[in-house]
Amino acid sequence: MKFTRQQNLIAWALFCILAGAALIVFTGMSVSAGQGLLMPLDDAYIHFQYAHQISVGQPYIYNPGLPPTSGATSFLYPYLLAIGDFIGFNGQTLGAWAMGIGALALALCAWLMFRLGEAVNTPFWVALAFGLCFQLAGVFLWHSFSGMETMLAALFLLWLFYALITDRFWQAIGAAALCAVIRPEGAFPAVLGVGVLAWREVADTEPMPLYKRLRTSLRQNSRHWLAFLIPFAAIALQPIVNRVLTGSFVASGNAAKSLFGMIPFELSVVTGRIIENFSRMWREFFSASELFIYVAPALFVLAVIGILALWSARRRAVAVWVVLTLLGGTLAISTLDTAFWHFKRYQIPLIALLWALALIGAVFLAQLISRRFSPRFAKWAYAGIIPLVVLTSIRMVNFLPAYSANVSYIAEQPYQMALWLRENAPQDAIVAVHDVGEMRYFGERTTLDMVGLTTLGAADYWRNGPGAVGELLDAQRPDLIASYGEGHGLGLGYLADTDLYADALAEYRVDYDPAVNVALAAPLQGIYQADYAAADNATTVHALPDITPYLNNMTLVDTVDVADILSEQAHDYAWHNDEDPDGFPSEYYQFDTLGCNVNCNVMDGGRRINGEETFTLDTQAGQDLILVTRLHPANVGSYAVYVNDTLIAERVIPSLPGAWLEVPTLIPAEFVTEQTVIRIVPLTAGNSYMPYTHWAYQGDYAPQTFDESPVTSFQDGAIVLQSVETELTDRRLDLTLTWAQPADTPLPKGDYKLFVHVVDQDGNIVAQADTRPGSGALPPGNLLPGAFTDALTIDLTEAANGDYQLMIGLYDPITNERLMPLNGDEYGRFLLGTIELN
């Protein structure tokens, strides 16, 4: 059904008027809800910043003076924005340019819908109604004025569909190329579109064997076959530019969002997430139960009928293209951790395609009724279908207040933070941020993007969890942190609980509706100044040298900073979990160190492991090696240490949550090579082993020996109490204990606490000490051969005058079972002597 010139002009005028009116309305909502013209998404300002840099001749440079990054996953869109920036749309007014692009894309989408109606013999008023309803649908209005490239992606996909339907070869080539450069996932329909065109080139030749058809087509239509290279060149353009400028074919935005970048990578978990996203996506295409309606059941049913109509109309290649585009597109989007973010912005082009299919389905249904009954019934069919489409648009009205709400969230938090940075932060300040768009664009300060969209290499840290992010901040030492505070679900609470958020310079709270919040508003966001003193303390072993001579005459030769990605890569660090640890792959804490006297407060990142970890140390072959491991002993457990697959020792982990524990392991010289491979395997099921730093010390380890007889011993001589000195001063009993682990006995086993009881003549305990050896930091199961001196004090101010026995022993803090000392009593106690109080 050919539309007249007048009908085309009327339709185009209406689409432009409606798009212009929508632009005015949404501009008004933005201005009234915010402070000036603001977009409802912080991500829009990532594009704005890249666009500004393009306009000043620095493409891909997000922060002037820093290396190029590929945080804008749309290749084309920043260049379109840059035109506006170049001609004077700067600051907030670049939002007006972006909204203008969105309004134009909205009008053109409606125009394509209208033209598609003409191509499938739709009555003028039906095609016009579909186009107008498309424009009025809240979901498309939202995305047209979000400041993002979403509606351009929808436009190019609809254009490709229209060109394939109407057999417009060169338009199809152009649309396929534009699909590929507007969004990475646009490559899929582009390739399929080329496949449809290539099939037609072969199918349209004289009947003959396929290879002869192909040869004939290549000879007769060589220009067309060469044109097929254009979409493929467009597909290759972005990864090639990324590779040349950033060193990676993959855009950093994709690296930060892809489920295939999950840490730890478990194929079954990733597959499950993809299936979950895929099934939810299709379920919500035809579900009307959500607060926000995207397609609605009636429209989805019409879309399915539209696919069947294409097949029955012998446009089977296009029908196959549609099905594969929908299935492949939803599957590709399902691989993103952000598949449903921002009101399904990645899915919007496919939803627009469903609308186009619904138009075809409506025409097919009306024509079927007309043929089966009477032509006049076709009008009644349309009269029934169009109200459903209108109703679908009306039911999408929830998107309009959601737009105002998100603009207000942006205005109240990240925009205010950006203004604070611009007015208060030094010009050369480096600011670590989570939502990077406005902080850089309006704040005008160099940003360190914790998520990794715009900071080279940071995506690896973000994927590895808050512990790795903390390590990144420690390594980069930003002057300020502008990010989420308490109560945020991305693990940033770990950072907020440390001195990375030491001083709150400005904080912004907002009351928000979680159902409509896509601006990533949070209860609290703020700007903080970090104190890195505790991070400086993390580089050094603090407790062990104070409580033992183990490291005397030993030299530090290597350090593995767990959760620091660069350190892990340098040491071939690998880890895996046998069970889901139900949390982040890394964590960040600030604790005091057990047994430490100076610089004890440490801020460090590490991992939670129940499988094993391996790493390679640069060591001196043939020298003794002491491996010191900083742990967070949150759970009771133990682990085995292997060197080049040889079991060296088992170490114990006491339950001392909220503190750091330094555990030594002696690796004899015969097991040490120039590249010593360490493998650590947790032995306690259900509890995580949590390493934070490994230090390698080397030298000639010479444990102290004793000629005199010990006071007593435990575990068949593996734990020796070599000597005891007591001093009573002002009812303060100071004990100096010398513990030894003879080199000719097996290593001790287990976590045992030391008790010293002061017992009266009736057997009552009047005072006591209860701690682990080594100032509480050295369970017997972690002793090395040699000796060390331990000191403890018992307060006797509450004890009456008289004679008391001094009893000592070791017991299991979990079971309370006591070790039996040599020459001890039946209660697992050894009598050290008596003291007199007077």
Sequence and secondary structure as in RCSB ss.txt:
>XXXX:A:sequence
MKFTRQQNLIAWALFCILAGAALIVFTGMSVSAGQGLLMPLDDAYIHFQYAHQISVGQPYIYNPGLPPTSGATSF
LYPYLLAIGDFIGFNGQTLGAWAMGIGALALALCAWLMFRLGEAVNTPFWVALAFGLCFQLAGVFLWHSFSGMET
MLAALFLLWLFYALITDRFWQAIGAAALCAVIRPEGAFPAVLGVGVLAWREVADTEPMPLYKRLRTSLRQNSRHW
LAFLIPFAAIALQPIVNRVLTGSFVASGNAAKSLFGMIPFELSVVTGRIIENFSRMWREFFSASELFIYVAPALF
VLAVIGILALWSARRRAVAVWVVLTLLGGTLAISTLDTAFWHFKRYQIPLIALLWALALIGAVFLAQLISRRFSP
RFAKWAYAGIIPLVVLTSIRMVNFLPAYSANVSYIAEQPYQMALWLRENAPQDAIVAVHDVGEMRYFGERTTLDM
VGLTTLGAADYWRNGPGAVGELLDAQRPDLIASYGEGHGLGLGYLADTDLYADALAEYRVDYDPAVNVALAAPLQ
GIYQADYAAADNATTVHALPDITPYLNNMTLVDTVDVADILSEQAHDYAWHNDEDPDGFPSEYYQFDTLGCNVNC
NVMDGGRRINGEETFTLDTQAGQDLILVTRLHPANVGSYAVYVNDTLIAERVIPSLPGAWLEVPTLIPAEFVTEQ
TVIRIVPLTAGNSYMPYTHWAYQGDYAPQTFDESPVTSFQDGAIVLQSVETELTDRRLDLTLTWAQPADTPLPKG
DYKLFVHVVDQDGNIVAQADTRPGSGALPPGNLLPGAFTDALTIDLTEAANGDYQLMIGLYDPITNERLMPLNGD
EYGRFLLGTIELN
>XXXX:A:secstr
    HHHHHHHHHHHHHHHHHHHHHHHHHHHHHTTSS  S THHHHHHHHHHHHHTT TT SSTTS        S
SHHHHHHHHHHTT  TTHHHHHHHHHHHHHHHHHHHHHHHHHHHTT  HHHHHHHHHHHHH HHHHHHHTSSSSH
HHHHHHHHHHHHHHHTT HHHHHHHHHHHHHH GGGHHHHHHHHHHHHHHHHHTS SS HHHHHHHHHHH HHHH
HHTHHHHHHHHHHHHHHHHHHS SS HHHHHHBGGG SS  HHHHHHHHHHHHHHHHHHHS   SSS SS HHHH
HHHHHHHHHHHHTT HHHHHHHHHHHHHHHHHHHTBTTTTHHHHTTTHHHHHHHHHHHHHHHHHHHHHHHHHT T
HHHHHHHHHHHHHHHHHHHHGGGHHHHHHHHHHHHHHTHHHHHHHHHHHS TT EEEESSHHHHHHTT SEEEES
SSSSSTTHHHHHHT HHHHHHHHHHH  SEEEEE TT TTTHHHHHTSGGG EEEEEEE    TTT  S   SEE
EEEE   HHHHHTTS  SHHHH STTTT EEEEEEETT HHHHHHTT EEE SS  SS SEEEEEEEETT  SS 
EEEEEEE BSSEEEEEEE  TTSEEEEEEEE   S EEEEEEETTEEEEEEEE   TTEEEEEEEEE GGG  SE
EEEEEEE STTS B EEEEEEEEE        S  SEEETTTTEEEEEEEEEEETTEEEEEEEEEE TTS    S
  EEEEEEE TTS EEEEEEE TTTTT  GGG  SEEEEEEEEEE TTS SEEEEEEEEEE TTT  B   TT  
TTS EEEEEEEE 
